Each structure stands twice: as C-alpha cells, then as structure tokens.
C-alpha cells in the first residue's frame, strides 16, 4: 500500500482515518482471469474519455 500523504489528502478531501478504513485485498488469479478491458465494459464512456483527451 502507498504511504499516506497528508498534503494530498487535504487537497482531495479525505483524512488519515478514511485512508486507514480502506480494505483492498489482492485480487485472486480467478478474479484476474475474469477481468475485462474498461473500453469493453463501458464503450460509450471510453469513447467520451478518448475524445476529451484528444483536445
């Protein structure tokens, strides 16, 4: 896990308690095998992002 950065947290509106409350376990091989690309799952949103970043 990344180290808590209080300056970053203050800019983005979260606290050390918020940071420590997050439980993000490693994905299993089975979960990784089921993963699909963002653009495949959300094609419309992916296209909007693509267009917005090409400006």
mmJSON file of the N, C-alpha and C atoms, coordinates in Angstrom:
{"data_MODEL":{"atom_site":{
"group_PDB":["ATOM","ATOM","ATOM","ATOM","ATOM","ATOM","ATOM","ATOM","ATOM","ATOM","ATOM","ATOM","ATOM","ATOM","ATOM","ATOM","ATOM","ATOM","ATOM","ATOM","ATOM","ATOM","ATOM","ATOM","ATOM","ATOM","ATOM","ATOM","ATOM","ATOM","ATOM","ATOM","ATOM","ATOM","ATOM","ATOM","ATOM","ATOM","ATOM","ATOM","ATOM","ATOM","ATOM","ATOM","ATOM","ATOM","ATOM","ATOM","ATOM","ATOM","ATOM","ATOM","ATOM","ATOM","ATOM","ATOM","ATOM","ATOM","ATOM","ATOM","ATOM","ATOM","ATOM","ATOM","ATOM","ATOM","ATOM","ATOM","ATOM","ATOM","ATOM","ATOM","ATOM","ATOM","ATOM","ATOM","ATOM","ATOM","ATOM","ATOM","ATOM","ATOM","ATOM","ATOM","ATOM","ATOM","ATOM","ATOM","ATOM","ATOM","ATOM","ATOM","ATOM","ATOM","ATOM","ATOM","ATOM","ATOM","ATOM","ATOM","ATOM","ATOM","ATOM","ATOM","ATOM","ATOM","ATOM","ATOM","ATOM","ATOM","ATOM","ATOM","ATOM","ATOM","ATOM","ATOM","ATOM","ATOM","ATOM","ATOM","ATOM","ATOM","ATOM","ATOM","ATOM","ATOM","ATOM","ATOM","ATOM","ATOM","ATOM","ATOM","ATOM","ATOM","ATOM","ATOM","ATOM","ATOM","ATOM","ATOM","ATOM","ATOM","ATOM","ATOM","ATOM","ATOM","ATOM","ATOM","ATOM","ATOM","ATOM","ATOM","ATOM","ATOM","ATOM","ATOM","ATOM","ATOM","ATOM","ATOM","ATOM","ATOM","ATOM","ATOM","ATOM"],
"id":[1,2,3,4,5,6,7,8,9,10,11,12,13,14,15,16,17,18,19,20,21,22,23,24,25,26,27,28,29,30,31,32,33,34,35,36,37,38,39,40,41,42,43,44,45,46,47,48,49,50,51,52,53,54,55,56,57,58,59,60,61,62,63,64,65,66,67,68,69,70,71,72,73,74,75,76,77,78,79,80,81,82,83,84,85,86,87,88,89,90,91,92,93,94,95,96,97,98,99,100,101,102,103,104,105,106,107,108,109,110,111,112,113,114,115,116,117,118,119,120,121,122,123,124,125,126,127,128,129,130,131,132,133,134,135,136,137,138,139,140,141,142,143,144,145,146,147,148,149,150,151,152,153,154,155,156,157,158,159,160,161,162,163,164,165],
"type_symbol":["N","C","C","N","C","C","N","C","C","N","C","C","N","C","C","N","C","C","N","C","C","N","C","C","N","C","C","N","C","C","N","C","C","N","C","C","N","C","C","N","C","C","N","C","C","N","C","C","N","C","C","N","C","C","N","C","C","N","C","C","N","C","C","N","C","C","N","C","C","N","C","C","N","C","C","N","C","C","N","C","C","N","C","C","N","C","C","N","C","C","N","C","C","N","C","C","N","C","C","N","C","C","N","C","C","N","C","C","N","C","C","N","C","C","N","C","C","N","C","C","N","C","C","N","C","C","N","C","C","N","C","C","N","C","C","N","C","C","N","C","C","N","C","C","N","C","C","N","C","C","N","C","C","N","C","C","N","C","C","N","C","C","N","C","C"],
"label_atom_id":["N","CA","C","N","CA","C","N","CA","C","N","CA","C","N","CA","C","N","CA","C","N","CA","C","N","CA","C","N","CA","C","N","CA","C","N","CA","C","N","CA","C","N","CA","C","N","CA","C","N","CA","C","N","CA","C","N","CA","C","N","CA","C","N","CA","C","N","CA","C","N","CA","C","N","CA","C","N","CA","C","N","CA","C","N","CA","C","N","CA","C","N","CA","C","N","CA","C","N","CA","C","N","CA","C","N","CA","C","N","CA","C","N","CA","C","N","CA","C","N","CA","C","N","CA","C","N","CA","C","N","CA","C","N","CA","C","N","CA","C","N","CA","C","N","CA","C","N","CA","C","N","CA","C","N","CA","C","N","CA","C","N","CA","C","N","CA","C","N","CA","C","N","CA","C","N","CA","C","N","CA","C","N","CA","C","N","CA","C","N","CA","C"],
"label_alt_id":[null,null,null,null,null,null,null,null,null,null,null,null,null,null,null,null,null,null,null,null,null,null,null,null,null,null,null,null,null,null,null,null,null,null,null,null,null,null,null,null,null,null,null,null,null,null,null,null,null,null,null,null,null,null,null,null,null,null,null,null,null,null,null,null,null,null,null,null,null,null,null,null,null,null,null,null,null,null,null,null,null,null,null,null,null,null,null,null,null,null,null,null,null,null,null,null,null,null,null,null,null,null,null,null,null,null,null,null,null,null,null,null,null,null,null,null,null,null,null,null,null,null,null,null,null,null,null,null,null,null,null,null,null,null,null,null,null,null,null,null,null,null,null,null,null,null,null,null,null,null,null,null,null,null,null,null,null,null,null,null,null,null,null,null,null],
"label_comp_id":["UNK","UNK","UNK","UNK","UNK","UNK","UNK","UNK","UNK","UNK","UNK","UNK","UNK","UNK","UNK","UNK","UNK","UNK","UNK","UNK","UNK","UNK","UNK","UNK","UNK","UNK","UNK","UNK","UNK","UNK","UNK","UNK","UNK","UNK","UNK","UNK","UNK","UNK","UNK","UNK","UNK","UNK","UNK","UNK","UNK","UNK","UNK","UNK","UNK","UNK","UNK","UNK","UNK","UNK","UNK","UNK","UNK","UNK","UNK","UNK","UNK","UNK","UNK","UNK","UNK","UNK","UNK","UNK","UNK","UNK","UNK","UNK","UNK","UNK","UNK","UNK","UNK","UNK","UNK","UNK","UNK","UNK","UNK","UNK","UNK","UNK","UNK","UNK","UNK","UNK","UNK","UNK","UNK","UNK","UNK","UNK","UNK","UNK","UNK","UNK","UNK","UNK","UNK","UNK","UNK","UNK","UNK","UNK","UNK","UNK","UNK","UNK","UNK","UNK","UNK","UNK","UNK","UNK","UNK","UNK","UNK","UNK","UNK","UNK","UNK","UNK","UNK","UNK","UNK","UNK","UNK","UNK","UNK","UNK","UNK","UNK","UNK","UNK","UNK","UNK","UNK","UNK","UNK","UNK","UNK","UNK","UNK","UNK","UNK","UNK","UNK","UNK","UNK","UNK","UNK","UNK","UNK","UNK","UNK","UNK","UNK","UNK","UNK","UNK","UNK"],
"label_asym_id":["A","A","A","A","A","A","A","A","A","A","A","A","A","A","A","A","A","A","A","A","A","A","A","A","A","A","A","A","A","A","A","A","A","A","A","A","A","A","A","A","A","A","A","A","A","A","A","A","A","A","A","A","A","A","A","A","A","A","A","A","A","A","A","A","A","A","A","A","A","A","A","A","A","A","A","A","A","A","A","A","A","A","A","A","A","A","A","A","A","A","A","A","A","A","A","A","A","A","A","A","A","A","A","A","A","A","A","A","A","A","A","A","A","A","A","A","A","A","A","A","A","A","A","A","A","A","A","A","A","A","A","A","A","A","A","A","A","A","A","A","A","A","A","A","A","A","A","A","A","A","A","A","A","A","A","A","A","A","A","A","A","A","A","A","A"],
"label_entity_id":["1","1","1","1","1","1","1","1","1","1","1","1","1","1","1","1","1","1","1","1","1","1","1","1","1","1","1","1","1","1","1","1","1","1","1","1","1","1","1","1","1","1","1","1","1","1","1","1","1","1","1","1","1","1","1","1","1","1","1","1","1","1","1","1","1","1","1","1","1","1","1","1","1","1","1","1","1","1","1","1","1","1","1","1","1","1","1","1","1","1","1","1","1","1","1","1","1","1","1","1","1","1","1","1","1","1","1","1","1","1","1","1","1","1","1","1","1","1","1","1","1","1","1","1","1","1","1","1","1","1","1","1","1","1","1","1","1","1","1","1","1","1","1","1","1","1","1","1","1","1","1","1","1","1","1","1","1","1","1","1","1","1","1","1","1"],
"label_seq_id":[1,1,1,2,2,2,3,3,3,4,4,4,5,5,5,6,6,6,7,7,7,8,8,8,9,9,9,10,10,10,11,11,11,12,12,12,13,13,13,14,14,14,15,15,15,16,16,16,17,17,17,18,18,18,19,19,19,20,20,20,21,21,21,22,22,22,23,23,23,24,24,24,25,25,25,26,26,26,27,27,27,28,28,28,29,29,29,30,30,30,31,31,31,32,32,32,33,33,33,34,34,34,35,35,35,36,36,36,37,37,37,38,38,38,39,39,39,40,40,40,41,41,41,42,42,42,43,43,43,44,44,44,45,45,45,46,46,46,47,47,47,48,48,48,49,49,49,50,50,50,51,51,51,52,52,52,53,53,53,54,54,54,55,55,55],
"pdbx_PDB_ins_code":[null,null,null,null,null,null,null,null,null,null,null,null,null,null,null,null,null,null,null,null,null,null,null,null,null,null,null,null,null,null,null,null,null,null,null,null,null,null,null,null,null,null,null,null,null,null,null,null,null,null,null,null,null,null,null,null,null,null,null,null,null,null,null,null,null,null,null,null,null,null,null,null,null,null,null,null,null,null,null,null,null,null,null,null,null,null,null,null,null,null,null,null,null,null,null,null,null,null,null,null,null,null,null,null,null,null,null,null,null,null,null,null,null,null,null,null,null,null,null,null,null,null,null,null,null,null,null,null,null,null,null,null,null,null,null,null,null,null,null,null,null,null,null,null,null,null,null,null,null,null,null,null,null,null,null,null,null,null,null,null,null,null,null,null,null],
"Cartn_x":[0.84,0.0,0.884,0.407,1.123,1.12,2.062,2.17,1.159,0.567,-0.39,0.327,-0.224,0.337,-0.675,-0.434,-1.423,-1.709,-0.73,-0.969,-1.908,-1.662,-2.535,-3.944,-4.021,-5.32,-6.102,-5.44,-6.115,-6.631,-5.864,-6.302,-7.51,-7.635,-8.683,-9.793,-9.755,-10.881,-11.028,-9.926,-10.042,-9.047,-9.274,-8.468,-7.646,-6.755,-5.987,-6.943,-8.024,-8.999,-9.651,-9.963,-10.507,-9.508,-8.266,-7.191,-7.063,-7.068,-6.88,-8.113,-9.29,-10.519,-10.639,-9.823,-9.91,-9.289,-10.058,-9.566,-9.596,-8.438,-8.361,-7.476,-8.056,-7.256,-6.78,-5.699,-5.161,-6.198,-6.242,-7.135,-6.598,-7.508,-7.099,-6.859,-6.195,-5.982,-7.324,-8.306,-9.633,-10.286,-10.171,-10.728,-10.016,-8.705,-7.946,-8.324,-8.595,-8.974,-10.32,-11.176,-12.491,-12.472,-11.365,-11.279,-11.397,-12.056,-12.209,-11.732,-11.286,-10.833,-11.95,-11.566,-12.512,-13.351,-12.703,-13.403,-14.401,-14.186,-15.119,-16.35,-16.131,-17.222,-18.038,-17.354,-18.002,-17.632,-18.08,-17.639,-18.017,-19.204,-19.634,-18.785,-18.582,-17.765,-16.318,-15.794,-14.425,-14.258,-15.253,-15.189,-15.222,-16.065,-16.123,-14.784,-14.171,-12.856,-11.818,-11.843,-10.894,-11.015,-12.262,-12.483,-12.032,-12.318,-11.966,-10.453,-9.724,-8.277,-7.547,-8.248,-7.618,-7.704,-8.316,-8.467,-7.18],
"Cartn_y":[-1.174,0.0,1.235,2.264,3.53,4.156,5.038,5.783,6.935,7.18,8.273,9.606,10.466,11.792,12.83,13.462,14.394,15.594,16.079,17.215,16.825,15.661,15.17,14.944,14.341,14.061,15.35,16.363,17.643,18.261,18.158,18.716,17.981,16.691,15.867,15.491,16.046,15.915,14.602,13.936,12.748,12.833,12.018,12.057,10.784,10.777,9.562,8.42,8.735,7.707,7.101,7.957,7.454,6.503,6.93,6.162,4.784,4.777,3.522,2.628,3.184,2.401,1.578,1.905,1.201,-0.185,-1.188,-2.56,-3.039,-3.152,-3.532,-4.768,-5.943,-7.168,-7.425,-8.155,-8.531,-9.348,-9.165,-9.965,-11.381,-12.332,-13.722,-13.968,-15.055,-15.422,-15.586,-16.128,-16.316,-14.969,-14.004,-12.676,-11.995,-12.107,-11.509,-12.126,-13.424,-14.101,-13.596,-13.084,-12.59,-11.111,-10.441,-9.007,-8.745,-7.626,-7.225,-5.787,-5.397,-4.029,-3.011,-1.856,-0.776,-0.452,-0.29,0.097,-0.967,-2.202,-3.269,-3.218,-2.909,-2.88,-1.591,-0.464,0.842,1.536,1.029,1.586,3.055,3.45,4.839,5.784,5.453,6.284,6.321,5.188,5.145,6.055,6.079,6.949,8.424,8.764,10.15,10.572,9.685,9.992,10.171,9.278,9.368,10.713,11.124,12.392,13.565,13.518,14.619,14.774,13.688,13.766,14.081,14.076,14.403,15.883,16.649,18.099,18.822],
"Cartn_z":[0.0,0.0,0.0,-0.676,-0.693,0.695,0.898,2.151,2.157,3.316,3.47,3.283,2.444,2.186,2.663,3.826,4.374,3.473,2.737,1.833,0.7,0.111,-0.953,-0.399,0.779,1.394,1.611,2.118,2.378,1.081,-0.004,-1.291,-1.853,-1.52,-2.121,-1.142,0.073,0.991,1.726,2.052,2.896,4.044,5.045,6.264,6.403,7.383,7.68,8.04,8.766,9.137,7.889,6.908,5.645,4.992,4.945,4.321,4.978,6.297,7.031,6.995,6.676,6.631,5.346,4.356,3.073,3.199,2.798,2.794,1.351,0.752,-0.65,-0.799,-0.607,-0.704,-2.13,-2.245,-3.555,-4.316,-5.633,-6.463,-6.598,-6.659,-6.856,-8.345,-8.662,-10.064,-10.777,-10.077,-10.66,-10.992,-10.086,-10.334,-11.496,-11.546,-12.638,-13.981,-13.987,-15.225,-15.754,-14.864,-15.268,-15.671,-15.454,-15.744,-17.243,-17.575,-18.983,-19.129,-20.299,-20.522,-20.281,-19.739,-19.46,-20.693,-21.847,-23.073,-23.529,-23.154,-23.5,-22.59,-21.331,-20.358,-20.471,-20.729,-20.813,-22.122,-23.251,-24.532,-24.747,-24.35,-24.544,-23.713,-22.456,-21.581,-22.065,-22.495,-23.005,-24.211,-25.077,-26.261,-25.856,-24.883,-24.401,-23.804,-23.052,-22.455,-23.548,-24.539,-25.647,-26.36,-26.649,-27.335,-26.479,-25.192,-24.29,-24.144,-24.208,-24.028,-25.335,-26.454,-27.725,-28.059,-27.192,-27.435,-27.22],
"occupancy":[1.0,1.0,1.0,1.0,1.0,1.0,1.0,1.0,1.0,1.0,1.0,1.0,1.0,1.0,1.0,1.0,1.0,1.0,1.0,1.0,1.0,1.0,1.0,1.0,1.0,1.0,1.0,1.0,1.0,1.0,1.0,1.0,1.0,1.0,1.0,1.0,1.0,1.0,1.0,1.0,1.0,1.0,1.0,1.0,1.0,1.0,1.0,1.0,1.0,1.0,1.0,1.0,1.0,1.0,1.0,1.0,1.0,1.0,1.0,1.0,1.0,1.0,1.0,1.0,1.0,1.0,1.0,1.0,1.0,1.0,1.0,1.0,1.0,1.0,1.0,1.0,1.0,1.0,1.0,1.0,1.0,1.0,1.0,1.0,1.0,1.0,1.0,1.0,1.0,1.0,1.0,1.0,1.0,1.0,1.0,1.0,1.0,1.0,1.0,1.0,1.0,1.0,1.0,1.0,1.0,1.0,1.0,1.0,1.0,1.0,1.0,1.0,1.0,1.0,1.0,1.0,1.0,1.0,1.0,1.0,1.0,1.0,1.0,1.0,1.0,1.0,1.0,1.0,1.0,1.0,1.0,1.0,1.0,1.0,1.0,1.0,1.0,1.0,1.0,1.0,1.0,1.0,1.0,1.0,1.0,1.0,1.0,1.0,1.0,1.0,1.0,1.0,1.0,1.0,1.0,1.0,1.0,1.0,1.0,1.0,1.0,1.0,1.0,1.0,1.0],
"B_iso_or_equiv":[0.0,0.0,0.0,0.0,0.0,0.0,0.0,0.0,0.0,0.0,0.0,0.0,0.0,0.0,0.0,0.0,0.0,0.0,0.0,0.0,0.0,0.0,0.0,0.0,0.0,0.0,0.0,0.0,0.0,0.0,0.0,0.0,0.0,0.0,0.0,0.0,0.0,0.0,0.0,0.0,0.0,0.0,0.0,0.0,0.0,0.0,0.0,0.0,0.0,0.0,0.0,0.0,0.0,0.0,0.0,0.0,0.0,0.0,0.0,0.0,0.0,0.0,0.0,0.0,0.0,0.0,0.0,0.0,0.0,0.0,0.0,0.0,0.0,0.0,0.0,0.0,0.0,0.0,0.0,0.0,0.0,0.0,0.0,0.0,0.0,0.0,0.0,0.0,0.0,0.0,0.0,0.0,0.0,0.0,0.0,0.0,0.0,0.0,0.0,0.0,0.0,0.0,0.0,0.0,0.0,0.0,0.0,0.0,0.0,0.0,0.0,0.0,0.0,0.0,0.0,0.0,0.0,0.0,0.0,0.0,0.0,0.0,0.0,0.0,0.0,0.0,0.0,0.0,0.0,0.0,0.0,0.0,0.0,0.0,0.0,0.0,0.0,0.0,0.0,0.0,0.0,0.0,0.0,0.0,0.0,0.0,0.0,0.0,0.0,0.0,0.0,0.0,0.0,0.0,0.0,0.0,0.0,0.0,0.0,0.0,0.0,0.0,0.0,0.0,0.0],
"pdbx_formal_charge":[null,null,null,null,null,null,null,null,null,null,null,null,null,null,null,null,null,null,null,null,null,null,null,null,null,null,null,null,null,null,null,null,null,null,null,null,null,null,null,null,null,null,null,null,null,null,null,null,null,null,null,null,null,null,null,null,null,null,null,null,null,null,null,null,null,null,null,null,null,null,null,null,null,null,null,null,null,null,null,null,null,null,null,null,null,null,null,null,null,null,null,null,null,null,null,null,null,null,null,null,null,null,null,null,null,null,null,null,null,null,null,null,null,null,null,null,null,null,null,null,null,null,null,null,null,null,null,null,null,null,null,null,null,null,null,null,null,null,null,null,null,null,null,null,null,null,null,null,null,null,null,null,null,null,null,null,null,null,null,null,null,null,null,null,null],
"auth_seq_id":[1,1,1,2,2,2,3,3,3,4,4,4,5,5,5,6,6,6,7,7,7,8,8,8,9,9,9,10,10,10,11,11,11,12,12,12,13,13,13,14,14,14,15,15,15,16,16,16,17,17,17,18,18,18,19,19,19,20,20,20,21,21,21,22,22,22,23,23,23,24,24,24,25,25,25,26,26,26,27,27,27,28,28,28,29,29,29,30,30,30,31,31,31,32,32,32,33,33,33,34,34,34,35,35,35,36,36,36,37,37,37,38,38,38,39,39,39,40,40,40,41,41,41,42,42,42,43,43,43,44,44,44,45,45,45,46,46,46,47,47,47,48,48,48,49,49,49,50,50,50,51,51,51,52,52,52,53,53,53,54,54,54,55,55,55],
"auth_comp_id":["UNK","UNK","UNK","UNK","UNK","UNK","UNK","UNK","UNK","UNK","UNK","UNK","UNK","UNK","UNK","UNK","UNK","UNK","UNK","UNK","UNK","UNK","UNK","UNK","UNK","UNK","UNK","UNK","UNK","UNK","UNK","UNK","UNK","UNK","UNK","UNK","UNK","UNK","UNK","UNK","UNK","UNK","UNK","UNK","UNK","UNK","UNK","UNK","UNK","UNK","UNK","UNK","UNK","UNK","UNK","UNK","UNK","UNK","UNK","UNK","UNK","UNK","UNK","UNK","UNK","UNK","UNK","UNK","UNK","UNK","UNK","UNK","UNK","UNK","UNK","UNK","UNK","UNK","UNK","UNK","UNK","UNK","UNK","UNK","UNK","UNK","UNK","UNK","UNK","UNK","UNK","UNK","UNK","UNK","UNK","UNK","UNK","UNK","UNK","UNK","UNK","UNK","UNK","UNK","UNK","UNK","UNK","UNK","UNK","UNK","UNK","UNK","UNK","UNK","UNK","UNK","UNK","UNK","UNK","UNK","UNK","UNK","UNK","UNK","UNK","UNK","UNK","UNK","UNK","UNK","UNK","UNK","UNK","UNK","UNK","UNK","UNK","UNK","UNK","UNK","UNK","UNK","UNK","UNK","UNK","UNK","UNK","UNK","UNK","UNK","UNK","UNK","UNK","UNK","UNK","UNK","UNK","UNK","UNK","UNK","UNK","UNK","UNK","UNK","UNK"],
"auth_asym_id":["A","A","A","A","A","A","A","A","A","A","A","A","A","A","A","A","A","A","A","A","A","A","A","A","A","A","A","A","A","A","A","A","A","A","A","A","A","A","A","A","A","A","A","A","A","A","A","A","A","A","A","A","A","A","A","A","A","A","A","A","A","A","A","A","A","A","A","A","A","A","A","A","A","A","A","A","A","A","A","A","A","A","A","A","A","A","A","A","A","A","A","A","A","A","A","A","A","A","A","A","A","A","A","A","A","A","A","A","A","A","A","A","A","A","A","A","A","A","A","A","A","A","A","A","A","A","A","A","A","A","A","A","A","A","A","A","A","A","A","A","A","A","A","A","A","A","A","A","A","A","A","A","A","A","A","A","A","A","A","A","A","A","A","A","A"],
"auth_atom_id":["N","CA","C","N","CA","C","N","CA","C","N","CA","C","N","CA","C","N","CA","C","N","CA","C","N","CA","C","N","CA","C","N","CA","C","N","CA","C","N","CA","C","N","CA","C","N","CA","C","N","CA","C","N","CA","C","N","CA","C","N","CA","C","N","CA","C","N","CA","C","N","CA","C","N","CA","C","N","CA","C","N","CA","C","N","CA","C","N","CA","C","N","CA","C","N","CA","C","N","CA","C","N","CA","C","N","CA","C","N","CA","C","N","CA","C","N","CA","C","N","CA","C","N","CA","C","N","CA","C","N","CA","C","N","CA","C","N","CA","C","N","CA","C","N","CA","C","N","CA","C","N","CA","C","N","CA","C","N","CA","C","N","CA","C","N","CA","C","N","CA","C","N","CA","C","N","CA","C","N","CA","C","N","CA","C","N","CA","C","N","CA","C"],
"pdbx_PDB_model_num":[1,1,1,1,1,1,1,1,1,1,1,1,1,1,1,1,1,1,1,1,1,1,1,1,1,1,1,1,1,1,1,1,1,1,1,1,1,1,1,1,1,1,1,1,1,1,1,1,1,1,1,1,1,1,1,1,1,1,1,1,1,1,1,1,1,1,1,1,1,1,1,1,1,1,1,1,1,1,1,1,1,1,1,1,1,1,1,1,1,1,1,1,1,1,1,1,1,1,1,1,1,1,1,1,1,1,1,1,1,1,1,1,1,1,1,1,1,1,1,1,1,1,1,1,1,1,1,1,1,1,1,1,1,1,1,1,1,1,1,1,1,1,1,1,1,1,1,1,1,1,1,1,1,1,1,1,1,1,1,1,1,1,1,1,1]
}}}
